[in-house]
């Protein structure tokens, strides 16, 4: 409850963009400090990601002529399913601790709560991906440490976190949220992951970088659309919740 009190301490007496960002920061900081104590989300996502990479490495080791043919799909599939594990806890942990109502009653914009949660989730994703990319490099001997690949992964992760955090809020009060979240989330993410795999494939195949830019533009448009929709819907989601 002390964490909720900190959020409540950031009141609407402050105005402007700086004050709004301060409220986003308080929500994100609350989640990150809670995660540092429990190590529940990052630990689960990281363990799943590394184990999945090892399993894929063993499965494809002798079955494909070139690792570059399968690594783009493996990278994005692992990010996809590891992300679902983490996003389930974004608001689920608040429900389990009984702090969600207090968070929503705090004098903070619902959009600031959403962005704070999304920022914390983004940090978790980036930590996991920082472990996953070197693991794939070691297991498949494929260099993913190329600027445009990393940029595409970053933008794709931002879009994934944006829509995932929104759907996590939508399903947070449902008993079957662990099952419901991926069912709702995966169809929406199809354009993002097709683009991510396409972009990564272009670079790993050694094709011209110009061929990757259309995929990057699609990912960027997806991100912009997701956050625009989230700002329109975030108040409605919790009012109906």
Secondary structure as UniProt FT lines:
FT   HELIX           2..8
FT   TURN            12..13
FT   HELIX           16..38
FT   HELIX           41..60
FT   TURN            61..63
FT   HELIX           68..97
FT   HELIX           100..105
FT   HELIX           110..140
FT   HELIX           147..171
FT   TURN            172..173
FT   TURN            175..176
FT   HELIX           177..204
FT   TURN            205..206
FT   HELIX           210..240
//
